[in-house]
Amino acid sequence: MRVFQPVRIVALALVAAGCGLLAHAGAASARTQVAITGGVTPTITGFPTKPKNVKLTIAGRMIGDDVEGVFPATTTKIVWWFTHGARVNGRYFRHCDPRRLAAARGNPSACPRASRIGGGWVVATAISVTARVRIDIYNGKGGKSMIFYFQTLRPVVVNDMLVAPFQTLKGGRHGFKLTMRIPDGLQELAPGMVTSVREFTATVGGMTTTARIGRRREKRGFIETMACPPGALVTARGEFSFRTISPITVDSYLGCGQAPPFPPEFPRSQLGSS
């Protein structure tokens, strides 16, 4: 069973170059740029006889001057594509009802504890106000979706949710697809107060459950793989759509054990600054 199809790296420069496969918006006046990276942990050495439980982290940074001549364009949709080989076992895990989560305004008690499959954060700016927004990620019914809840109280109030369909693909270059349509409330916090995503990171997996497989009960990880040796790379693609500019597609790599670095022109976002 081949999992993640890792690609051996030769030098750190190649890692940086792989991560640096960023894309520019098509319009000549549009300057939004995106870079993505991430990692799979822990690494797997030797030749395991059973798939191993792992975590997947995705991170991205955006720069540009499409909003107020300073910030990236407003994101409307992100589609993630991942390589073949991994086993995603969402169907064996408990799920969260998005209606209950929305009614509880993101309170984790609205969902079974075992349904939370990850989390992260996003840094976004609206009219020069920059906020770090918490993300909680829950398993959708049957493992066919992932529920992202966004929440912060300072310096602005954010309480919003998106339900992202998750598909296992057959054939072709990619094995999995996750489609995130950004809610209007996250694109525009108030009339005319459009939002620019600056940076984000999200980690999914690492937890296990015991499920009935045929006549036996077996322990399963949310994401499992047979191979991810130290120093290997895993392909990933992000397709970003925006309000006012052409879509951007980024092909990059996730590292086994350590995320490739961002290119130097993509610095970390600072809260309270533009």
C-alpha positions, 0 to 999 in steps of 0.5 A: 500500500503506497501512501502519500507518494513521498518525493525525496529532497536533495537540498534545503534549496529545493525545499524552498523552491518547491514551496516557492511555487506561488502564483500571481493573479492574472490581471495586470493591475492585480498584485495578490500573491499566495504561498502555501506549505505544510507538513505531515507528522510524525515521520515514518521510518522503516517498513510498517505492517499497518498504516500509522496515525498522522497529523496534516498541517496546511499553512498559507500566506498572502500578500498584495495591494488589491484592497486599499492599495495595501492588502490582498484581494478578498478570498471567496473560495479555496479548493484543496487537492491532495495526493493519493495514498493516504487513508482518511477515516472520517466515516468511523468518527463521531460527527458534529451537527452544523446546525447545533454548532451554529445555534450554540455560536461555536460552543464546543459543547454543542458537538461530541468531543470526539468529533473535533478533528483539528484546529488552527487560526487565520490572520485577516485585515478589514479597514486596517484592523487586523485580527487573529481568528481561532478555527475549530474543525469538526468531522461532518456526517459520514466523513463527507465534510469538514466543519470550520468554525471561526471565532474571535472577540477582539478587536472585532467580533467574528462568529461564523462557520463554513461546511466544506465538502470532502471527497475521495477521488478515484484516478487522476493526479489527486486523491482527495478534494476539500472545497471551502466556500467562504461565507459572506460574513467572513468576506465582509464584516460590515457593509464596505468592510471587506476582509483580506486574509493575510495568513492561516494555518490548520492542523487535522488528524492525530486522534484515534477511535475504535470502530467495528470493521467487519466482525472485529473492533479495530483502532483507526486514526483519522488520517493514516499512512504507510510511508512518510520518511524524514526529508520527503515531500508530498504534493499539494495544490490550492486553488484560490478564488477572489472577489475582484481578481482572477483565480490563483492556483498554487502547486507546492509541497508538504514536508514529512516531519518539517514544513518547507519554509516560506519564501522570504517575500512572504513574512509573518503577519503582525497584529495591529499593523498593515 
